[in-house]
Every structure is written in structure tokens, then in C-alpha cells.
Amino acid sequence: MSQAYVIEVSDRTAGIVVADERGFCFFSSERAFDRLDGGHFGSARAAERAVRALLDRRRQAGGTVAFTR
């Protein structure tokens, strides 16, 4: 059975992570998170932290996070 988890931050779905032989692979569902698309993480929680860090960096840089529907 595969393991897949949805990553949600700020009431938006950033993407999903799916377990594979290298850990968890992230698939973005929002353009704002495409930078992490295809990235591998040691855990689903590590992927969530990367999503949050990406948002924090954008906020600190004074940029807005573009969310599209």
C-alpha cells in the first residue's frame, strides 16, 4: 500500500507527498510551490517544513505569495 499525504499551509493545498524508495516525493498543486515539485524529503513532515520555509522566505523578501485558482 502506498503512503500519500496532502500538505496544506495557510488554508491552501501546497501539494502531496508520496512515499518511494528514497523517502517522500513532493508534487505541487499550486504554482507558488512549483520550486519544490519533484523534490525528495526524508519524511512528510520535512516536506511540510520546506513548504513553510518557502512561504516564510517570500514573506521576508517582501514579495507576495501568488495563489491561483
mmCIF file as Biopython writes it, N, C-alpha, C and O atoms, coordinates in Angstrom:
data_model
#
loop_
_atom_site.group_PDB
_atom_site.id
_atom_site.type_symbol
_atom_site.label_atom_id
_atom_site.label_alt_id
_atom_site.label_comp_id
_atom_site.label_asym_id
_atom_site.label_entity_id
_atom_site.label_seq_id
_atom_site.pdbx_PDB_ins_code
_atom_site.Cartn_x
_atom_site.Cartn_y
_atom_site.Cartn_z
_atom_site.occupancy
_atom_site.B_iso_or_equiv
_atom_site.auth_seq_id
_atom_site.auth_asym_id
_atom_site.pdbx_PDB_model_num
ATOM 1   N N  . MET A ? 1  ? 0.839  -1.169 0.000   1.0 0.0 1  A 1 
ATOM 2   C CA . MET A ? 1  ? 0.000  0.000  0.000   1.0 0.0 1  A 1 
ATOM 3   C C  . MET A ? 1  ? 0.889  1.238  0.000   1.0 0.0 1  A 1 
ATOM 4   O O  . MET A ? 1  ? 1.855  1.318  0.759   1.0 0.0 1  A 1 
ATOM 5   N N  . SER A ? 2  ? 0.556  2.207  -0.860  1.0 0.0 2  A 1 
ATOM 6   C CA . SER A ? 2  ? 1.358  3.418  -0.917  1.0 0.0 2  A 1 
ATOM 7   C C  . SER A ? 2  ? 0.946  4.387  0.183   1.0 0.0 2  A 1 
ATOM 8   O O  . SER A ? 2  ? -0.176 4.351  0.689   1.0 0.0 2  A 1 
ATOM 9   N N  . GLN A ? 3  ? 1.884  5.247  0.533   1.0 0.0 3  A 1 
ATOM 10  C CA . GLN A ? 3  ? 1.632  6.290  1.518   1.0 0.0 3  A 1 
ATOM 11  C C  . GLN A ? 3  ? 1.648  7.620  0.791   1.0 0.0 3  A 1 
ATOM 12  O O  . GLN A ? 3  ? 2.626  7.959  0.125   1.0 0.0 3  A 1 
ATOM 13  N N  . ALA A ? 4  ? 0.573  8.367  0.917   1.0 0.0 4  A 1 
ATOM 14  C CA . ALA A ? 4  ? 0.493  9.696  0.318   1.0 0.0 4  A 1 
ATOM 15  C C  . ALA A ? 4  ? -0.183 10.624 1.312   1.0 0.0 4  A 1 
ATOM 16  O O  . ALA A ? 4  ? -1.132 10.240 1.996   1.0 0.0 4  A 1 
ATOM 17  N N  . TYR A ? 5  ? 0.319  11.850 1.383   1.0 0.0 5  A 1 
ATOM 18  C CA . TYR A ? 5  ? -0.216 12.828 2.326   1.0 0.0 5  A 1 
ATOM 19  C C  . TYR A ? 5  ? -0.367 14.170 1.623   1.0 0.0 5  A 1 
ATOM 20  O O  . TYR A ? 5  ? 0.459  14.554 0.795   1.0 0.0 5  A 1 
ATOM 21  N N  . VAL A ? 6  ? -1.430 14.867 1.968   1.0 0.0 6  A 1 
ATOM 22  C CA . VAL A ? 6  ? -1.662 16.210 1.452   1.0 0.0 6  A 1 
ATOM 23  C C  . VAL A ? 6  ? -0.937 17.191 2.362   1.0 0.0 6  A 1 
ATOM 24  O O  . VAL A ? 6  ? -0.998 17.072 3.586   1.0 0.0 6  A 1 
ATOM 25  N N  . ILE A ? 7  ? -0.250 18.160 1.764   1.0 0.0 7  A 1 
ATOM 26  C CA . ILE A ? 7  ? 0.424  19.216 2.518   1.0 0.0 7  A 1 
ATOM 27  C C  . ILE A ? 7  ? -0.409 20.489 2.362   1.0 0.0 7  A 1 
ATOM 28  O O  . ILE A ? 7  ? -0.550 21.017 1.259   1.0 0.0 7  A 1 
ATOM 29  N N  . GLU A ? 8  ? -0.956 20.973 3.471   1.0 0.0 8  A 1 
ATOM 30  C CA . GLU A ? 8  ? -1.750 22.197 3.462   1.0 0.0 8  A 1 
ATOM 31  C C  . GLU A ? 8  ? -1.106 23.234 4.372   1.0 0.0 8  A 1 
ATOM 32  O O  . GLU A ? 8  ? -0.696 22.926 5.491   1.0 0.0 8  A 1 
ATOM 33  N N  . VAL A ? 9  ? -1.023 24.458 3.881   1.0 0.0 9  A 1 
ATOM 34  C CA . VAL A ? 9  ? -0.448 25.570 4.629   1.0 0.0 9  A 1 
ATOM 35  C C  . VAL A ? 9  ? -1.294 26.802 4.339   1.0 0.0 9  A 1 
ATOM 36  O O  . VAL A ? 9  ? -1.645 27.069 3.189   1.0 0.0 9  A 1 
ATOM 37  N N  . SER A ? 10 ? -1.614 27.541 5.375   1.0 0.0 10 A 1 
ATOM 38  C CA . SER A ? 10 ? -2.417 28.760 5.219   1.0 0.0 10 A 1 
ATOM 39  C C  . SER A ? 10 ? -3.710 28.501 4.456   1.0 0.0 10 A 1 
ATOM 40  O O  . SER A ? 10 ? -4.088 29.273 3.574   1.0 0.0 10 A 1 
ATOM 41  N N  . ASP A ? 11 ? -4.364 27.437 4.795   1.0 0.0 11 A 1 
ATOM 42  C CA . ASP A ? 11 ? -5.652 27.063 4.190   1.0 0.0 11 A 1 
ATOM 43  C C  . ASP A ? 11 ? -5.576 26.803 2.691   1.0 0.0 11 A 1 
ATOM 44  O O  . ASP A ? 11 ? -6.592 26.869 1.999   1.0 0.0 11 A 1 
ATOM 45  N N  . ARG A ? 12 ? -4.387 26.511 2.184   1.0 0.0 12 A 1 
ATOM 46  C CA . ARG A ? 12 ? -4.211 26.187 0.771   1.0 0.0 12 A 1 
ATOM 47  C C  . ARG A ? 12 ? -3.508 24.847 0.658   1.0 0.0 12 A 1 
ATOM 48  O O  . ARG A ? 12 ? -2.670 24.500 1.490   1.0 0.0 12 A 1 
ATOM 49  N N  . THR A ? 13 ? -3.850 24.109 -0.361  1.0 0.0 13 A 1 
ATOM 50  C CA . THR A ? 13 ? -3.187 22.844 -0.613  1.0 0.0 13 A 1 
ATOM 51  C C  . THR A ? 13 ? -1.926 23.110 -1.423  1.0 0.0 13 A 1 
ATOM 52  O O  . THR A ? 13 ? -1.993 23.501 -2.588  1.0 0.0 13 A 1 
ATOM 53  N N  . ALA A ? 14 ? -0.774 22.893 -0.789  1.0 0.0 14 A 1 
ATOM 54  C CA . ALA A ? 14 ? 0.505  23.124 -1.462  1.0 0.0 14 A 1 
ATOM 55  C C  . ALA A ? 14 ? 0.820  21.986 -2.418  1.0 0.0 14 A 1 
ATOM 56  O O  . ALA A ? 14 ? 1.402  22.204 -3.480  1.0 0.0 14 A 1 
ATOM 57  N N  . GLY A ? 15 ? 0.439  20.777 -2.044  1.0 0.0 15 A 1 
ATOM 58  C CA . GLY A ? 15 ? 0.711  19.613 -2.872  1.0 0.0 15 A 1 
ATOM 59  C C  . GLY A ? 15 ? 0.551  18.336 -2.074  1.0 0.0 15 A 1 
ATOM 60  O O  . GLY A ? 15 ? -0.036 18.321 -0.993  1.0 0.0 15 A 1 
ATOM 61  N N  . ILE A ? 16 ? 1.086  17.271 -2.633  1.0 0.0 16 A 1 
ATOM 62  C CA . ILE A ? 16 ? 1.060  15.985 -1.945  1.0 0.0 16 A 1 
ATOM 63  C C  . ILE A ? 16 ? 2.479  15.434 -1.891  1.0 0.0 16 A 1 
ATOM 64  O O  . ILE A ? 16 ? 3.336  15.798 -2.695  1.0 0.0 16 A 1 
ATOM 65  N N  . VAL A ? 17 ? 2.703  14.559 -0.935  1.0 0.0 17 A 1 
ATOM 66  C CA . VAL A ? 17 ? 3.947  13.794 -0.891  1.0 0.0 17 A 1 
ATOM 67  C C  . VAL A ? 17 ? 3.577  12.319 -0.970  1.0 0.0 17 A 1 
ATOM 68  O O  . VAL A ? 17 ? 2.597  11.870 -0.375  1.0 0.0 17 A 1 
ATOM 69  N N  . VAL A ? 18 ? 4.374  11.588 -1.709  1.0 0.0 18 A 1 
ATOM 70  C CA . VAL A ? 18 ? 4.149  10.161 -1.906  1.0 0.0 18 A 1 
ATOM 71  C C  . VAL A ? 18 ? 5.421  9.424  -1.528  1.0 0.0 18 A 1 
ATOM 72  O O  . VAL A ? 18 ? 6.513  9.778  -1.972  1.0 0.0 18 A 1 
ATOM 73  N N  . ALA A ? 19 ? 5.269  8.398  -0.706  1.0 0.0 19 A 1 
ATOM 74  C CA . ALA A ? 19 ? 6.431  7.611  -0.290  1.0 0.0 19 A 1 
ATOM 75  C C  . ALA A ? 19 ? 6.989  6.834  -1.474  1.0 0.0 19 A 1 
ATOM 76  O O  . ALA A ? 19 ? 6.246  6.280  -2.283  1.0 0.0 19 A 1 
ATOM 77  N N  . ASP A ? 20 ? 8.310  6.809  -1.553  1.0 0.0 20 A 1 
ATOM 78  C CA . ASP A ? 20 ? 9.006  5.981  -2.532  1.0 0.0 20 A 1 
ATOM 79  C C  . ASP A ? 20 ? 10.279 5.444  -1.894  1.0 0.0 20 A 1 
ATOM 80  O O  . ASP A ? 20 ? 10.486 5.614  -0.692  1.0 0.0 20 A 1 
ATOM 81  N N  . GLU A ? 21 ? 11.119 4.810  -2.669  1.0 0.0 21 A 1 
ATOM 82  C CA . GLU A ? 21 ? 12.315 4.172  -2.108  1.0 0.0 21 A 1 
ATOM 83  C C  . GLU A ? 21 ? 13.313 5.167  -1.531  1.0 0.0 21 A 1 
ATOM 84  O O  . GLU A ? 21 ? 14.175 4.776  -0.744  1.0 0.0 21 A 1 
ATOM 85  N N  . ARG A ? 22 ? 13.219 6.442  -1.900  1.0 0.0 22 A 1 
ATOM 86  C CA . ARG A ? 22 ? 14.152 7.463  -1.403  1.0 0.0 22 A 1 
ATOM 87  C C  . ARG A ? 22 ? 13.579 8.316  -0.286  1.0 0.0 22 A 1 
ATOM 88  O O  . ARG A ? 22 ? 14.268 9.198  0.227   1.0 0.0 22 A 1 
ATOM 89  N N  . GLY A ? 23 ? 12.349 8.079  0.097   1.0 0.0 23 A 1 
ATOM 90  C CA . GLY A ? 23 ? 11.706 8.888  1.134   1.0 0.0 23 A 1 
ATOM 91  C C  . GLY A ? 23 ? 10.333 9.307  0.672   1.0 0.0 23 A 1 
ATOM 92  O O  . GLY A ? 23 ? 9.471  8.465  0.421   1.0 0.0 23 A 1 
ATOM 93  N N  . PHE A ? 24 ? 10.120 10.629 0.556   1.0 0.0 24 A 1 
ATOM 94  C CA . PHE A ? 24 ? 8.841  11.165 0.104   1.0 0.0 24 A 1 
ATOM 95  C C  . PHE A ? 24 ? 9.086  12.167 -1.012  1.0 0.0 24 A 1 
ATOM 96  O O  . PHE A ? 24 ? 9.905  13.075 -0.871  1.0 0.0 24 A 1 
ATOM 97  N N  . CYS A ? 25 ? 8.379  12.003 -2.117  1.0 0.0 25 A 1 
ATOM 98  C CA . CYS A ? 25 ? 8.488  12.903 -3.250  1.0 0.0 25 A 1 
ATOM 99  C C  . CYS A ? 25 ? 7.317  13.884 -3.203  1.0 0.0 25 A 1 
ATOM 100 O O  . CYS A ? 25 ? 6.170  13.485 -3.002  1.0 0.0 25 A 1 
ATOM 101 N N  . PHE A ? 26 ? 7.621  15.181 -3.393  1.0 0.0 26 A 1 
ATOM 102 C CA . PHE A ? 26 ? 6.612  16.233 -3.344  1.0 0.0 26 A 1 
ATOM 103 C C  . PHE A ? 26 ? 6.124  16.559 -4.748  1.0 0.0 26 A 1 
ATOM 104 O O  . PHE A ? 26 ? 6.918  16.687 -5.680  1.0 0.0 26 A 1 
ATOM 105 N N  . PHE A ? 27 ? 4.808  16.691 -4.888  1.0 0.0 27 A 1 
ATOM 106 C CA . PHE A ? 27 ? 4.169  17.103 -6.133  1.0 0.0 27 A 1 
ATOM 107 C C  . PHE A ? 27 ? 3.324  18.330 -5.831  1.0 0.0 27 A 1 
ATOM 108 O O  . PHE A ? 27 ? 2.354  18.243 -5.079  1.0 0.0 27 A 1 
ATOM 109 N N  . SER A ? 28 ? 3.681  19.468 -6.408  1.0 0.0 28 A 1 
ATOM 110 C CA . SER A ? 28 ? 2.973  20.713 -6.087  1.0 0.0 28 A 1 
ATOM 111 C C  . SER A ? 28 ? 1.610  20.757 -6.768  1.0 0.0 28 A 1 
ATOM 112 O O  . SER A ? 28 ? 1.415  20.207 -7.852  1.0 0.0 28 A 1 
ATOM 113 N N  . SER A ? 29 ? 0.679  21.423 -6.102  1.0 0.0 29 A 1 
ATOM 114 C CA . SER A ? 29 ? -0.637 21.635 -6.684  1.0 0.0 29 A 1 
ATOM 115 C C  . SER A ? 29 ? -0.942 23.119 -6.821  1.0 0.0 29 A 1 
ATOM 116 O O  . SER A ? 29 ? -2.014 23.495 -7.294  1.0 0.0 29 A 1 
ATOM 117 N N  . GLU A ? 30 ? -0.007 23.955 -6.411  1.0 0.0 30 A 1 
ATOM 118 C CA . GLU A ? 30 ? -0.128 25.409 -6.537  1.0 0.0 30 A 1 
ATOM 119 C C  . GLU A ? 30 ? 1.153  25.917 -7.185  1.0 0.0 30 A 1 
ATOM 120 O O  . GLU A ? 30 ? 2.250  25.476 -6.844  1.0 0.0 30 A 1 
ATOM 121 N N  . ARG A ? 31 ? 1.007  26.833 -8.105  1.0 0.0 31 A 1 
ATOM 122 C CA . ARG A ? 31 ? 2.158  27.386 -8.803  1.0 0.0 31 A 1 
ATOM 123 C C  . ARG A ? 31 ? 3.207  27.945 -7.843  1.0 0.0 31 A 1 
ATOM 124 O O  . ARG A ? 31 ? 4.407  27.877 -8.110  1.0 0.0 31 A 1 
ATOM 125 N N  . ALA A ? 32 ? 2.741  28.494 -6.732  1.0 0.0 32 A 1 
ATOM 126 C CA . ALA A ? 32 ? 3.648  29.101 -5.755  1.0 0.0 32 A 1 
ATOM 127 C C  . ALA A ? 32 ? 4.624  28.081 -5.165  1.0 0.0 32 A 1 
ATOM 128 O O  . ALA A ? 32 ? 5.653  28.466 -4.611  1.0 0.0 32 A 1 
ATOM 129 N N  . PHE A ? 33 ? 4.314  26.784 -5.275  1.0 0.0 33 A 1 
ATOM 130 C CA . PHE A ? 33 ? 5.158  25.749 -4.680  1.0 0.0 33 A 1 
ATOM 131 C C  . PHE A ? 33 ? 5.890  24.910 -5.726  1.0 0.0 33 A 1 
ATOM 132 O O  . PHE A ? 33 ? 6.497  23.893 -5.391  1.0 0.0 33 A 1 
ATOM 133 N N  . ASP A ? 34 ? 5.836  25.329 -6.980  1.0 0.0 34 A 1 
ATOM 134 C CA . ASP A ? 34 ? 6.486  24.560 -8.051  1.0 0.0 34 A 1 
ATOM 135 C C  . ASP A ? 34 ? 7.989  24.397 -7.841  1.0 0.0 34 A 1 
ATOM 136 O O  . ASP A ? 34 ? 8.585  23.441 -8.337  1.0 0.0 34 A 1 
ATOM 137 N N  . ARG A ? 35 ? 8.597  25.318 -7.116  1.0 0.0 35 A 1 
ATOM 138 C CA . ARG A ? 35 ? 10.044 25.227 -6.861  1.0 0.0 35 A 1 
ATOM 139 C C  . ARG A ? 35 ? 10.398 23.925 -6.128  1.0 0.0 35 A 1 
ATOM 140 O O  . ARG A ? 35 ? 11.508 23.410 -6.267  1.0 0.0 35 A 1 
ATOM 141 N N  . LEU A ? 36 ? 9.449  23.402 -5.352  1.0 0.0 36 A 1 
ATOM 142 C CA . LEU A ? 36 ? 9.689  22.170 -4.588  1.0 0.0 36 A 1 
ATOM 143 C C  . LEU A ? 36 ? 9.230  20.924 -5.340  1.0 0.0 36 A 1 
ATOM 144 O O  . LEU A ? 36 ? 9.502  19.808 -4.898  1.0 0.0 36 A 1 
ATOM 145 N N  . ASP A ? 37 ? 8.544  21.092 -6.461  1.0 0.0 37 A 1 
ATOM 146 C CA . ASP A ? 37 ? 7.977  19.972 -7.211  1.0 0.0 37 A 1 
ATOM 147 C C  . ASP A ? 37 ? 9.064  18.975 -7.605  1.0 0.0 37 A 1 
ATOM 148 O O  . ASP A ? 37 ? 10.095 19.347 -8.165  1.0 0.0 37 A 1 
ATOM 149 N N  . GLY A ? 38 ? 8.815  17.721 -7.307  1.0 0.0 38 A 1 
ATOM 150 C CA . GLY A ? 38 ? 9.764  16.661 -7.627  1.0 0.0 38 A 1 
ATOM 151 C C  . GLY A ? 38 ? 10.857 16.481 -6.590  1.0 0.0 38 A 1 
ATOM 152 O O  . GLY A ? 38 ? 11.690 15.583 -6.712  1.0 0.0 38 A 1 
ATOM 153 N N  . GLY A ? 39 ? 10.860 17.332 -5.566  1.0 0.0 39 A 1 
ATOM 154 C CA . GLY A ? 39 ? 11.868 17.232 -4.513  1.0 0.0 39 A 1 
ATOM 155 C C  . GLY A ? 39 ? 11.636 16.035 -3.609  1.0 0.0 39 A 1 
ATOM 156 O O  . GLY A ? 39 ? 10.498 15.622 -3.385  1.0 0.0 39 A 1 
ATOM 157 N N  . HIS A ? 40 ? 12.714 15.487 -3.098  1.0 0.0 40 A 1 
ATOM 158 C CA . HIS A ? 40 ? 12.630 14.347 -2.186  1.0 0.0 40 A 1 
ATOM 159 C C  . HIS A ? 40 ? 12.973 14.781 -0.766  1.0 0.0 40 A 1 
ATOM 160 O O  . HIS A ? 40 ? 13.885 15.577 -0.540  1.0 0.0 40 A 1 
ATOM 161 N N  . PHE A ? 41 ? 12.224 14.238 0.177   1.0 0.0 41 A 1 
ATOM 162 C CA . PHE A ? 41 ? 12.366 14.571 1.586   1.0 0.0 41 A 1 
ATOM 163 C C  . PHE A ? 41 ? 12.377 13.292 2.401   1.0 0.0 41 A 1 
ATOM 164 O O  . PHE A ? 41 ? 11.828 12.271 1.987   1.0 0.0 41 A 1 
ATOM 165 N N  . GLY A ? 42 ? 13.006 13.359 3.561   1.0 0.0 42 A 1 
ATOM 166 C CA . GLY A ? 42 ? 13.111 12.189 4.431   1.0 0.0 42 A 1 
ATOM 167 C C  . GLY A ? 42 ? 11.804 11.805 5.092   1.0 0.0 42 A 1 
ATOM 168 O O  . GLY A ? 42 ? 11.627 10.665 5.522   1.0 0.0 42 A 1 
ATOM 169 N N  . SER A ? 43 ? 10.885 12.761 5.174   1.0 0.0 43 A 1 
ATOM 170 C CA . SER A ? 43 ? 9.580  12.489 5.794   1.0 0.0 43 A 1 
ATOM 171 C C  . SER A ? 43 ? 8.559  13.474 5.239   1.0 0.0 43 A 1 
ATOM 172 O O  . SER A ? 43 ? 8.913  14.486 4.633   1.0 0.0 43 A 1 
ATOM 173 N N  . ALA A ? 44 ? 7.293  13.160 5.456   1.0 0.0 44 A 1 
ATOM 174 C CA . ALA A ? 44 ? 6.231  14.078 5.059   1.0 0.0 44 A 1 
ATOM 175 C C  . ALA A ? 44 ? 6.350  15.381 5.846   1.0 0.0 44 A 1 
ATOM 176 O O  . ALA A ? 44 ? 6.098  16.456 5.303   1.0 0.0 44 A 1 
ATOM 177 N N  . ARG A ? 45 ? 6.725  15.296 7.096   1.0 0.0 45 A 1 
ATOM 178 C CA . ARG A ? 45 ? 6.898  16.488 7.940   1.0 0.0 45 A 1 
ATOM 179 C C  . ARG A ? 45 ? 8.024  17.378 7.401   1.0 0.0 45 A 1 
ATOM 180 O O  . ARG A ? 45 ? 7.918  18.603 7.446   1.0 0.0 45 A 1 
ATOM 181 N N  . ALA A ? 46 ? 9.091  16.772 6.895   1.0 0.0 46 A 1 
ATOM 182 C CA . ALA A ? 46 ? 10.191 17.553 6.317   1.0 0.0 46 A 1 
ATOM 183 C C  . ALA A ? 46 ? 9.711  18.309 5.079   1.0 0.0 46 A 1 
ATOM 184 O O  . ALA A ? 46 ? 10.124 19.447 4.855   1.0 0.0 46 A 1 
ATOM 185 N N  . ALA A ? 47 ? 8.859  17.703 4.286   1.0 0.0 47 A 1 
ATOM 186 C CA . ALA A ? 47 ? 8.300  18.386 3.120   1.0 0.0 47 A 1 
ATOM 187 C C  . ALA A ? 47 ? 7.424  19.557 3.558   1.0 0.0 47 A 1 
ATOM 188 O O  . ALA A ? 47 ? 7.467  20.628 2.952   1.0 0.0 47 A 1 
ATOM 189 N N  . GLU A ? 48 ? 6.639  19.357 4.596   1.0 0.0 48 A 1 
ATOM 190 C CA . GLU A ? 48 ? 5.802  20.441 5.116   1.0 0.0 48 A 1 
ATOM 191 C C  . GLU A ? 48 ? 6.668  21.599 5.609   1.0 0.0 48 A 1 
ATOM 192 O O  . GLU A ? 48 ? 6.345  22.762 5.370   1.0 0.0 48 A 1 
ATOM 193 N N  . ARG A ? 49 ? 7.759  21.286 6.291   1.0 0.0 49 A 1 
ATOM 194 C CA . ARG A ? 49 ? 8.660  22.343 6.763   1.0 0.0 49 A 1 
ATOM 195 C C  . ARG A ? 49 ? 9.256  23.109 5.577   1.0 0.0 49 A 1 
ATOM 196 O O  . ARG A ? 49 ? 9.419  24.326 5.652   1.0 0.0 49 A 1 
ATOM 197 N N  . ALA A ? 50 ? 9.578  22.415 4.496   1.0 0.0 50 A 1 
ATOM 198 C CA . ALA A ? 50 ? 10.131 23.077 3.309   1.0 0.0 50 A 1 
ATOM 199 C C  . ALA A ? 50 ? 9.097  24.018 2.686   1.0 0.0 50 A 1 
ATOM 200 O O  . ALA A ? 50 ? 9.443  25.109 2.234   1.0 0.0 50 A 1 
ATOM 201 N N  . VAL A ? 51 ? 7.840  23.601 2.663   1.0 0.0 51 A 1 
ATOM 202 C CA . VAL A ? 51 ? 6.776  24.457 2.144   1.0 0.0 51 A 1 
ATOM 203 C C  . VAL A ? 51 ? 6.648  25.710 3.003   1.0 0.0 51 A 1 
ATOM 204 O O  . VAL A ? 51 ? 6.567  26.822 2.482   1.0 0.0 51 A 1 
ATOM 205 N N  . ARG A ? 52 ? 6.632  25.527 4.310   1.0 0.0 52 A 1 
ATOM 206 C CA . ARG A ? 52 ? 6.525  26.668 5.221   1.0 0.0 52 A 1 
ATOM 207 C C  . ARG A ? 52 ? 7.736  27.602 5.083   1.0 0.0 52 A 1 
ATOM 208 O O  . ARG A ? 52 ? 7.582  28.823 5.104   1.0 0.0 52 A 1 
ATOM 209 N N  . ALA A ? 53 ? 8.929  27.033 4.945   1.0 0.0 53 A 1 
ATOM 210 C CA . ALA A ? 53 ? 10.143 27.839 4.793   1.0 0.0 53 A 1 
ATOM 211 C C  . ALA A ? 53 ? 10.097 28.644 3.496   1.0 0.0 53 A 1 
ATOM 212 O O  . ALA A ? 53 ? 10.518 29.800 3.470   1.0 0.0 53 A 1 
ATOM 213 N N  . LEU A ? 54 ? 9.592  28.043 2.425   1.0 0.0 54 A 1 
ATOM 214 C CA . LEU A ? 54 ? 9.461  28.755 1.159   1.0 0.0 54 A 1 
ATOM 215 C C  . LEU A ? 54 ? 8.527  29.951 1.319   1.0 0.0 54 A 1 
ATOM 216 O O  . LEU A ? 54 ? 8.831  31.044 0.839   1.0 0.0 54 A 1 
ATOM 217 N N  . LEU A ? 55 ? 7.407  29.755 1.981   1.0 0.0 55 A 1 
ATOM 218 C CA . LEU A ? 55 ? 6.480  30.860 2.231   1.0 0.0 55 A 1 
ATOM 219 C C  . LEU A ? 55 ? 7.121  31.942 3.093   1.0 0.0 55 A 1 
ATOM 220 O O  . LEU A ? 55 ? 6.968  33.133 2.818   1.0 0.0 55 A 1 
ATOM 221 N N  . ASP A ? 56 ? 7.840  31.528 4.136   1.0 0.0 56 A 1 
ATOM 222 C CA . ASP A ? 56 ? 8.495  32.496 5.026   1.0 0.0 56 A 1 
ATOM 223 C C  . ASP A ? 56 ? 9.525  33.328 4.278   1.0 0.0 56 A 1 
ATOM 224 O O  . ASP A ? 56 ? 9.602  34.541 4.475   1.0 0.0 56 A 1 
ATOM 225 N N  . ARG A ? 57 ? 10.315 32.691 3.422   1.0 0.0 57 A 1 
ATOM 226 C CA . ARG A ? 57 ? 11.329 33.424 2.643   1.0 0.0 57 A 1 
ATOM 227 C C  . ARG A ? 57 ? 10.671 34.453 1.736   1.0 0.0 57 A 1 
ATOM 228 O O  . ARG A ? 57 ? 11.167 35.571 1.602   1.0 0.0 57 A 1 
ATOM 229 N N  . ARG A ? 58 ? 9.570  34.087 1.119   1.0 0.0 58 A 1 
ATOM 230 C CA . ARG A ? 58 ? 8.878  35.028 0.233   1.0 0.0 58 A 1 
ATOM 231 C C  . ARG A ? 58 ? 8.311  36.196 1.021   1.0 0.0 58 A 1 
ATOM 232 O O  . ARG A ? 58 ? 8.366  37.339 0.568   1.0 0.0 58 A 1 
ATOM 233 N N  . ARG A ? 59 ? 7.770  35.917 2.188   1.0 0.0 59 A 1 
ATOM 234 C CA . ARG A ? 59 ? 7.213  36.989 3.020   1.0 0.0 59 A 1 
ATOM 235 C C  . ARG A ? 59 ? 8.315  37.926 3.513   1.0 0.0 59 A 1 
ATOM 236 O O  . ARG A ? 59 ? 8.133  39.143 3.525   1.0 0.0 59 A 1 
ATOM 237 N N  . GLN A ? 60 ? 9.453  37.367 3.917   1.0 0.0 60 A 1 
ATOM 238 C CA . GLN A ? 60 ? 10.569 38.172 4.411   1.0 0.0 60 A 1 
ATOM 239 C C  . GLN A ? 60 ? 11.168 39.028 3.301   1.0 0.0 60 A 1 
ATOM 240 O O  . GLN A ? 60 ? 11.669 40.125 3.550   1.0 0.0 60 A 1 
ATOM 241 N N  . ALA A ? 61 ? 11.113 38.520 2.084   1.0 0.0 61 A 1 
ATOM 242 C CA . ALA A ? 61 ? 11.654 39.270 0.948   1.0 0.0 61 A 1 
ATOM 243 C C  . ALA A ? 61 ? 10.699 40.385 0.520   1.0 0.0 61 A 1 
ATOM 244 O O  . ALA A ? 61 ? 11.014 41.181 -0.365  1.0 0.0 61 A 1 
ATOM 245 N N  . GLY A ? 62 ? 9.538  40.430 1.156   1.0 0.0 62 A 1 
ATOM 246 C CA . GLY A ? 62 ? 8.579  41.471 0.828   1.0 0.0 62 A 1 
ATOM 247 C C  . GLY A ? 62 ? 7.709  41.137 -0.355  1.0 0.0 62 A 1 
ATOM 248 O O  . GLY A ? 62 ? 6.872  41.937 -0.772  1.0 0.0 62 A 1 
ATOM 249 N N  . GLY A ? 63 ? 7.908  39.956 -0.892  1.0 0.0 63 A 1 
ATOM 250 C CA . GLY A ? 63 ? 7.081  39.536 -2.029  1.0 0.0 63 A 1 
ATOM 251 C C  . GLY A ? 63 ? 5.780  38.922 -1.555  1.0 0.0 63 A 1 
ATOM 252 O O  . GLY A ? 63 ? 5.663  38.431 -0.432  1.0 0.0 63 A 1 
ATOM 253 N N  . THR A ? 64 ? 4.850  38.965 -2.409  1.0 0.0 64 A 1 
ATOM 254 C CA . THR A ? 64 ? 3.580  38.317 -2.096  1.0 0.0 64 A 1 
ATOM 255 C C  . THR A ? 64 ? 3.618  36.907 -2.624  1.0 0.0 64 A 1 
ATOM 256 O O  . THR A ? 64 ? 4.320  36.613 -3.592  1.0 0.0 64 A 1 
ATOM 257 N N  . VAL A ? 65 ? 2.888  36.063 -2.008  1.0 0.0 65 A 1 
ATOM 258 C CA . VAL A ? 65 ? 2.783  34.692 -2.448  1.0 0.0 65 A 1 
ATOM 259 C C  . VAL A ? 65 ? 1.597  34.620 -3.384  1.0 0.0 65 A 1 
ATOM 260 O O  . VAL A ? 65 ? 0.460  34.857 -2.976  1.0 0.0 65 A 1 
ATOM 261 N N  . ALA A ? 66 ? 1.858  34.296 -4.631  1.0 0.0 66 A 1 
ATOM 262 C CA . ALA A ? 66 ? 0.793  34.249 -5.616  1.0 0.0 66 A 1 
ATOM 263 C C  . ALA A ? 66 ? 0.072  32.914 -5.544  1.0 0.0 66 A 1 
ATOM 264 O O  . ALA A ? 66 ? 0.657  31.861 -5.797  1.0 0.0 66 A 1 
ATOM 265 N N  . PHE A ? 67 ? -1.183 32.972 -5.203  1.0 0.0 67 A 1 
ATOM 266 C CA . PHE A ? 67 ? -2.027 31.782 -5.199  1.0 0.0 67 A 1 
ATOM 267 C C  . PHE A ? 67 ? -3.024 31.943 -6.321  1.0 0.0 67 A 1 
ATOM 268 O O  . PHE A ? 67 ? -3.714 32.958 -6.416  1.0 0.0 67 A 1 
ATOM 269 N N  . THR A ? 68 ? -3.094 30.948 -7.158  1.0 0.0 68 A 1 
ATOM 270 C CA . THR A ? 68 ? -4.047 30.998 -8.259  1.0 0.0 68 A 1 
ATOM 271 C C  . THR A ? 68 ? -5.089 29.920 -8.070  1.0 0.0 68 A 1 
ATOM 272 O O  . THR A ? 68 ? -4.835 28.900 -7.431  1.0 0.0 68 A 1 
ATOM 273 N N  . ARG A ? 69 ? -6.200 30.137 -8.599  1.0 0.0 69 A 1 
ATOM 274 C CA . ARG A ? 69 ? -7.281 29.125 -8.546  1.0 0.0 69 A 1 
ATOM 275 C C  . ARG A ? 69 ? -7.546 28.614 -9.926  1.0 0.0 69 A 1 
ATOM 276 O O  . ARG A ? 69 ? -8.412 27.759 -10.111 1.0 0.0 69 A 1 
#
